[in-house]
Amino acid sequence: MKKPDVIKLTARRAGITQEKADATVKALIKVIQASLRKGEVVSFRGLGSFKIKTHKAKVGRNIKTGASIPIPSGTKVSFKPASSLKKTIKKDHQ
């Protein structure tokens, strides 16, 4: 499912126009981005939590040559699903 599909379904389920749903979805994305930039955890009950994780610099290996490659430290966005979401997915795919 892509963003336009989410917007259409949101408009339909909330009983609002697609323009309002589009503005709402865009605003939600911006709020999540801004919160993550500040280092905050963004949690949705029943869905899960987004947070920033950092990883240390390390040394990797080039698979073809076996040479050592420095991998710099960095950050990434992590999503941890809520237990209720895990249960729903598990139940639907058994």
Secondary structure, 3 states (H helix, E strand, C coil): CCHHHHHHHHHHHHCCCHHHHHHHHHHHHHHHHHHHHCCCCEEECCCEEEEEEEECCEEEECCCCCCEEEECCEEEEEEEECHHHHHHHHHHCC
